[in-house]
Amino acid sequence: MKLNLNRPLAFFDLETTGVNVGADRIVEIAILKAMPDGTEQIKTMRINPEMPIPLASSLIHGIYDKDIANEPTFKEVAAELADFIGDADLAGYNSNRFDIPVLLEEFLRAGVDFDMSDRKFVDVQNVFHQMEQRTLRAAYKFYCDKDIVNAHSAEADITATYHVLLAQIERYKDTEFEDKQGNISKPVKNDVEALHTFTNMNKPVDFAGRMVFNEQGQEIFNFGKHKGKTVEQVFDTEPSYYAWMRQGDFPLYTKKKLEEIWARWNKKKEQLKQEKQQQTIASKPKPIVGSGASNVVKPAVPQEKKTKPAVEVTNDMLEQLKMKFGK
């Protein structure tokens, strides 16, 4: 059986220094690229994480500091990896919650704009957990009746994941599933679009799960004191929350999506402000222009000072003056 693909589907798995999406780094990446014609391409790389690998992590995946001391950094191979993945959709095991957000963090640190806007992403674990709820090792045994050789090596895990998905599609192609709302469907199909819809239950905005889409397609916070509120609603009532998240210990991709929503929110605010200004101007009374009256206020014309009329001087008047002044 082969996958029904319109474009490549890149299965990938990461081994890392730890499980902190924002802080830990990749030490190994394996990509199995399933092509529409049924062929497969595999690329595996070890990466120098530029930080010590904790012993607890090394004991799980078997990669120690000495093993990656001379390997390239992610920044040095980022463009090559992005080119290999190309426009492929993405698939993995627990990839929506861990592998995809970690990979996006690494691309952002390297300055590579790895566009996720038009990609589908299939999380094989979500098919498994919703239908059977077991681990990858158990899934491989359950679906393929095989044991993983070299478990926790990236290539062995991703190859197992690929074969588990093929077996899941075959096993559940006619199986009914009832969701939490009581809707019954047959969601596991040989179709990436259908698998994308079925395995993305939380509709993540940032893949780290800090923000998700609600039923109306609005971004809402999925943590903290504002959990369940739309991001724009929080910006309306507490815009300082944006600055707190920008300065906080959140993944870079979470901050990138937050900035996009902030820019959109500010644009809406500016448009509303301009509309209000235009309404204010439109509501001011306009001067009434009529043919029989003038609306122009004429300046006041200063009135001339009234003077008494001149009186003719007589001889009696002169005599009185002489007597008054003694002359």
Secondary structure, 3 states (H helix, E strand, C coil): CCCCCCCCEEEEEEEECCCCCCCCCEEEEEEEEECCCCCEEEEEEECECCCCCCHHHHHHHCCCHHHHCCCCEHHHHHHHHHHHHCCCEEEECCHHHHHHHHHHHHHHHCCCCCCCCCCCEEEHHHHHHHHCCCCHHHHHHHHHCCCCCCCCCHHHHHHHHHHHHHHHHHHHCCCCEECCCCCEECCCCCCHHHHHHHHCCCCECCCCCCEEECCCCCEEECCHHHCCCEHHHHHHHCCHHHHHHHHCCCCHHHHHHHHHHHHHHHHHHHHHHHHHHHHHHHHCCCCCCCCCCCCCCCCCCCCCCCCCCCCCCCHHHHHHHHHHHCC
